[in-house]
């Protein structure tokens, strides 16, 4: 609560709902996950969470419904996962998810690269366009990440080249990386504004 400048709205059973400033939300989610793991380690329980990024003027009822969708996505994604849904004031929502042992770190790393201006904010859109244009081209599934790498290389985005090499061995993995890059953008903006 106080440490992350958040406000708990509901705590009951295994459910928690809280409002958090965006620059603190990811750290808070990771801290809650760590606390839960430590407390429940003898029982082998998993922790799934949904994190929604929404404008302060959005109706709270709407945001709560989005949070429930995000939590369901985390559970449907194999449990023990974090699901992040970014609902911009205009445009389509961005949804990304992954396991706790990797996804938050990658999201954090990408947000940091945006803040340090080592990664172009527009590159994720180019990756998304590539994924859209090559949808259904099953014979090129393994080629799509190489095409993404070439786009990043041409734009002299070496950190993006590294990300593609590290996380995108196939088309599905590139889609995951692209979603994660898009989801990281508001976290980066919030960090810039908070500093």
C-alpha positions in Angstrom: 0.0 0.0 0.0 2.0 2.9 1.3 5.3 1.7 -0.1 4.0 1.7 -3.6 1.6 4.6 -3.1 -1.3 2.3 -3.9 -4.8 2.0 -2.5 -6.3 -1.4 -1.7 -10.0 -1.6 -2.8 -10.8 -5.2 -1.9 -9.0 -7.9 0.0 -10.8 -11.2 0.6 -9.9 -14.8 0.4 -7.4 -15.2 -2.4 -8.5 -12.0 -4.2 -7.0 -8.6 -4.0 -7.9 -5.5 -6.0 -5.8 -2.4 -5.8 -5.2 0.9 -7.6 -1.6 1.8 -8.2 0.4 4.6 -9.9 1.7 3.1 -13.1 5.4 3.7 -12.3 4.9 1.5 -9.2 2.5 -1.1 -10.5 4.9 -3.7 -11.9 7.2 -3.5 -8.8 4.2 -4.0 -6.5 2.8 -6.9 -8.5 6.3 -8.6 -8.3 6.4 -7.9 -4.5 2.9 -9.4 -3.9 4.0 -12.4 -6.0 7.1 -12.9 -3.9 5.2 -12.6 -0.6 2.6 -15.0 -1.8 5.2 -17.6 -2.8 7.1 -17.3 0.4 3.9 -17.7 2.5 2.5 -20.5 0.4 5.7 -22.4 -0.4 4.7 -25.4 1.8 1.5 -25.8 -0.2 2.7 -25.6 -3.8 0.1 -23.0 -4.8 0.4 -20.8 -7.9 -0.2 -17.1 -8.2 -2.0 -15.6 -11.2 -2.6 -11.9 -11.5 -4.1 -9.4 -14.0 -2.7 -5.9 -14.3 -4.7 -3.3 -16.2 -3.3 0.0 -17.5 -6.1 2.4 -17.9 -6.7 6.2 -18.0 -7.7 7.7 -14.7 -10.9 9.0 -16.2 -12.1 5.5 -17.2 -15.1 4.4 -15.1 -13.9 2.1 -12.3 -16.5 -0.5 -13.1 -15.1 -0.8 -16.6 -11.6 -1.1 -15.3 -12.6 -3.7 -12.8 -14.2 -5.8 -15.6 -10.9 -5.5 -17.6 -9.0 -6.6 -14.6 -11.2 -9.7 -14.3 -10.5 -10.5 -17.9 -6.8 -10.0 -17.4 -6.8 -12.3 -14.4 -8.8 -15.0 -16.4 -6.2 -14.7 -19.2 -3.4 -15.3 -16.7 -5.1 -18.4 -15.4 -6.0 -19.6 -19.0 -2.3 -19.0 -19.9 -1.3 -21.9 -17.7 -1.6 -20.3 -14.3 1.2 -18.9 -12.3 1.3 -16.0 -14.7 1.0 -12.3 -15.0 -1.4 -10.8 -17.6 -1.0 -7.1 -18.6 -3.8 -5.4 -20.5 -3.3 -1.8 -21.7 -6.5 0.0 -22.5 -5.7 3.3 -24.3 -8.2 6.1 -24.5 -8.4 5.5 -28.2 -7.3 2.5 -30.2 -7.3 -1.2 -29.6 -6.2 -2.7 -26.3 -2.8 -4.5 -26.0 -2.7 -7.7 -24.1 0.5 -9.6 -23.1 1.1 -12.3 -20.6 3.8 -14.7 -19.4 5.1 -16.7 -16.5 6.3 -14.9 -13.4 9.9 -16.3 -13.8 10.4 -14.4 -17.1 7.6 -12.0 -18.3 7.9 -9.2 -15.6 11.7 -9.1 -16.1 11.3 -8.8 -19.9 8.6 -6.1 -19.6 10.8 -4.2 -17.1 13.9 -4.6 -19.3 12.0 -3.3 -22.4 10.5 -0.3 -20.5 14.1 0.5 -19.3 15.3 0.4 -22.9 12.6 2.8 -23.9 13.5 5.2 -21.1 17.2 5.0 -22.0 16.2 5.7 -25.7 17.9 2.5 -26.7 14.7 1.2 -28.2 12.4 3.0 -30.6 8.8 3.3 -29.5 7.6 2.7 -33.0 9.5 -0.5 -33.7 6.8 -2.7 -32.0 4.3 -1.3 -34.5 6.6 -2.4 -37.4 6.8 -5.9 -35.9 3.0 -6.0 -35.5 2.6 -4.9 -39.2 5.1 -7.7 -40.2 3.1 -10.2 -38.2 -0.2 -9.0 -39.8 1.2 -9.1 -43.3 2.6 -12.6 -42.9 -0.4 -14.1 -41.1 -1.3 -17.5 -42.6 2.1 -17.9 -44.3 2.9 -21.2 -42.5 5.8 -22.0 -44.8 7.5 -18.8 -43.6 6.9 -19.3 -39.9 10.6 -19.5 -39.1 11.5 -16.7 -41.4 9.3 -14.1 -39.8 11.7 -13.5 -36.8 14.6 -13.2 -39.2 12.6 -10.5 -41.1 12.0 -8.7 -37.7 15.7 -8.9 -37.0 16.4 -7.4 -40.4 14.0 -4.5 -39.7 15.7 -3.8 -36.4 19.1 -4.1 -37.9 18.2 -1.7 -40.8 17.0 0.8 -38.2 20.2 0.4 -36.2 18.2 -0.9 -33.2 20.8 -3.3 -31.8 18.9 -3.8 -28.5 15.9 -4.9 -30.5 18.1 -7.3 -32.6 19.2 -8.8 -29.2 15.6 -9.1 -28.0 14.5 -10.9 -31.2 17.5 -13.2 -31.1 16.9 -14.0 -27.4 13.1 -14.4 -27.3 11.7 -14.9 -30.9 12.8 -18.2 -32.3 9.5 -18.5 -34.2 6.5 -16.5 -35.3 4.5 -17.1 -32.1 7.4 -16.0 -29.9 7.8 -12.8 -32.1 4.1 -12.1 -31.5 4.7 -12.5 -27.7 7.7 -10.1 -27.9 5.8 -7.6 -30.0 2.9 -7.6 -27.5 5.4 -7.2 -24.6 7.1 -4.3 -26.4 3.7 -2.6 -26.9 2.6 -3.3 -23.3 5.9 -1.8 -21.9 5.4 1.6 -23.6 3.1 3.1 -20.9 5.3 1.8 -18.1 8.3 3.6 -19.7 6.3 6.8 -20.1 5.2 6.7 -16.5 8.8 6.2 -15.3 9.9 9.2 -17.4 7.1 11.3 -15.9 7.9 10.2 -12.3 11.6 10.9 -12.5 
